[in-house]
Amino acid sequence: MASLMENLIEVLEEESREYRSLLGLSMEKTPVIVSGDLEKLAKITDEEQIVVSRINHLDGKRQEVFADIANVINKDVKTLKLADLIAMLASRPKEQQELAKVHDELSSVVHEVSRVNGQNRVLIQNALEMVEFDMNMLQAMKTGPETANYNKGAYNTGAQIGLNVGGFDAKQ
């Protein structure tokens, strides 16, 4: 059981380090999004994908170790939580303290990654809205307001200023 706890603590510490790395990349991404540097944004996103892949691998290892611990203490792995495991270690204060510390660190860094990613999501959403606004403005500039031109029957022709219906004017 002791080696399983050591394995769990080690995996959680590695996961915490990877999340801190992901947090650094997410924080680095914020000014890049604001400046609109797409090349640098793509590079950071590629680095993030590598870190996320390592986190997923560590998460699989954590789940395996957690399942082994649940099996040893005869608990259902689906209902056993890390906080429950920390509480069960009351007779082993050293392991309890280490596990509680790494749990708190991991929880804190995951929360911070979530916060920064939410902020980045809002920035990207605002940038997309600005691009959409610019596209709408460009389309609106191509079509002008209707003129008050009338044909022989006294009907409005519906002609628009700035709209060239024909493609090529040979008279010019």
C-alpha positions as CSV (number, residue, x, y, z in Angstrom):
1,M,0.0,0.0,0.0
2,A,2.9,2.4,0.8
3,S,4.4,2.0,-2.6
4,L,1.0,2.6,-4.2
5,M,0.7,5.9,-2.3
6,E,4.2,6.9,-3.3
7,N,3.3,6.1,-6.9
8,L,0.1,8.2,-6.6
9,I,1.9,11.1,-5.1
10,E,4.6,10.9,-7.8
11,V,2.1,10.9,-10.6
12,L,0.1,13.8,-9.1
13,E,3.3,15.8,-8.7
14,E,4.2,15.1,-12.4
15,E,0.7,16.1,-13.4
16,S,0.9,19.3,-11.4
17,R,4.2,20.2,-13.1
18,E,2.6,19.6,-16.5
19,Y,-0.4,21.8,-15.6
20,R,2.0,24.5,-14.5
21,S,3.7,24.3,-17.9
22,L,0.3,24.5,-19.6
23,L,-0.6,27.5,-17.4
24,G,2.6,29.2,-18.6
25,L,1.7,28.6,-22.2
26,S,-1.8,29.8,-21.7
27,M,-0.5,33.0,-20.0
28,E,1.9,33.5,-22.9
29,K,-0.9,33.1,-25.3
30,T,-3.0,36.0,-23.9
31,P,-0.8,38.9,-25.3
32,V,-0.4,37.0,-28.6
33,I,-4.2,36.8,-29.0
34,V,-4.5,40.5,-28.2
35,S,-1.8,41.4,-30.8
36,G,-3.2,39.1,-33.4
37,D,0.1,37.3,-34.1
38,L,-1.3,34.2,-35.8
39,E,2.1,32.5,-36.4
40,K,3.1,32.7,-32.7
41,L,-0.4,31.6,-31.7
42,A,-0.1,28.5,-33.8
43,K,3.3,27.7,-32.3
44,I,2.0,28.1,-28.8
45,T,-1.1,26.0,-29.6
46,D,1.2,23.2,-30.9
47,E,3.3,23.3,-27.7
48,E,0.0,23.1,-25.7
49,Q,-1.0,20.0,-27.6
50,I,2.2,18.3,-26.6
51,V,1.7,19.2,-23.0
52,V,-1.9,18.1,-23.1
53,S,-0.8,14.8,-24.5
54,R,1.6,14.3,-21.6
55,I,-1.2,15.2,-19.1
56,N,-3.5,12.7,-20.7
57,H,-0.8,10.0,-20.4
58,L,-0.3,10.9,-16.7
59,D,-4.0,10.9,-16.1
60,G,-4.2,7.4,-17.4
61,K,-1.4,6.4,-15.0
62,R,-3.1,8.1,-12.1
63,Q,-6.3,6.3,-12.8
64,E,-4.5,2.9,-12.9
65,V,-2.8,3.6,-9.6
66,F,-6.0,4.9,-8.1
67,A,-7.8,1.7,-9.2
68,D,-5.0,-0.4,-7.6
69,I,-5.4,1.5,-4.3
70,A,-9.2,1.1,-4.4
71,N,-8.7,-2.6,-4.9
72,V,-6.3,-2.9,-2.0
73,I,-8.6,-1.0,0.4
74,N,-11.6,-2.8,-1.0
75,K,-13.5,0.4,-2.1
76,D,-15.3,1.1,-5.4
77,V,-13.0,3.0,-7.6
78,K,-16.0,4.9,-9.1
79,T,-17.0,6.3,-5.7
80,L,-13.6,6.8,-4.1
81,K,-12.3,10.3,-4.2
82,L,-8.9,11.7,-3.5
83,A,-10.3,13.7,-0.5
84,D,-11.7,10.4,0.9
85,L,-8.3,8.8,0.5
86,I,-6.6,11.7,2.3
87,A,-9.1,11.3,5.2
88,M,-8.4,7.5,5.3
89,L,-4.7,8.2,5.8
90,A,-5.2,9.6,9.3
91,S,-3.0,6.9,10.8
92,R,-0.2,7.8,8.4
93,P,0.2,11.6,8.9
94,K,3.3,11.9,6.7
95,E,1.6,10.3,3.6
96,Q,-1.6,12.2,4.4
97,Q,0.2,15.5,4.5
98,E,2.1,14.8,1.2
99,L,-1.0,13.7,-0.6
100,A,-3.0,16.7,0.7
101,K,-0.3,19.1,-0.3
102,V,0.0,17.7,-3.9
103,H,-3.9,17.6,-4.1
104,D,-4.1,21.3,-3.1
105,E,-1.3,22.3,-5.6
106,L,-2.9,20.4,-8.4
107,S,-6.4,21.7,-7.7
108,S,-5.0,25.3,-7.5
109,V,-3.1,25.1,-10.8
110,V,-6.0,23.4,-12.6
111,H,-8.3,26.2,-11.4
112,E,-5.9,28.8,-12.7
113,V,-5.5,27.1,-16.1
114,S,-9.3,27.1,-16.4
115,R,-9.4,30.8,-15.5
116,V,-6.8,31.9,-18.0
117,N,-8.3,29.7,-20.7
118,G,-11.7,31.3,-20.1
119,Q,-10.1,34.7,-20.4
120,N,-8.4,33.7,-23.7
121,R,-11.7,32.2,-25.0
122,V,-13.4,35.6,-24.4
123,L,-10.5,37.4,-26.2
124,I,-10.7,35.1,-29.2
125,Q,-14.5,35.5,-29.2
126,N,-14.1,39.3,-29.2
127,A,-11.6,39.1,-32.0
128,L,-13.9,36.9,-34.1
129,E,-16.7,39.4,-33.5
130,M,-14.5,42.2,-34.7
131,V,-13.6,40.3,-37.9
132,E,-17.3,39.6,-38.5
133,F,-18.0,43.4,-38.0
134,D,-15.2,44.3,-40.4
135,M,-16.6,41.8,-43.0
136,N,-20.1,43.3,-42.7
137,M,-18.7,46.8,-43.1
138,L,-16.8,45.8,-46.2
139,Q,-19.9,44.2,-47.7
140,A,-22.0,47.3,-46.8
141,M,-19.5,49.5,-48.5
142,K,-20.0,47.6,-51.8
143,T,-23.7,48.4,-51.9
144,G,-24.8,52.0,-51.5
145,P,-28.2,53.4,-50.8
146,E,-31.0,53.2,-53.4
147,T,-31.3,56.3,-55.6
148,A,-34.5,58.1,-56.5
149,N,-34.2,57.2,-60.2
150,Y,-37.4,56.6,-62.0
151,N,-38.1,55.0,-65.4
152,K,-40.6,56.1,-68.1
153,G,-43.5,54.6,-66.3
154,A,-42.7,56.6,-63.1
155,Y,-41.6,53.5,-61.2
156,N,-38.5,53.5,-59.0
157,T,-35.7,51.6,-60.8
158,G,-34.1,50.6,-57.5
159,A,-30.7,51.5,-58.7
160,Q,-28.0,51.7,-56.0
161,I,-25.0,54.1,-55.7
162,G,-21.7,52.4,-56.1
163,L,-23.1,49.1,-57.5
164,N,-21.7,48.3,-60.9
165,V,-24.1,45.7,-62.3
166,G,-22.0,45.0,-65.5
167,G,-18.5,43.8,-65.2
168,F,-16.8,45.8,-67.9
169,D,-17.6,49.2,-69.3
170,A,-16.2,49.4,-72.8
171,K,-17.2,53.1,-73.3
172,Q,-14.6,54.3,-70.8
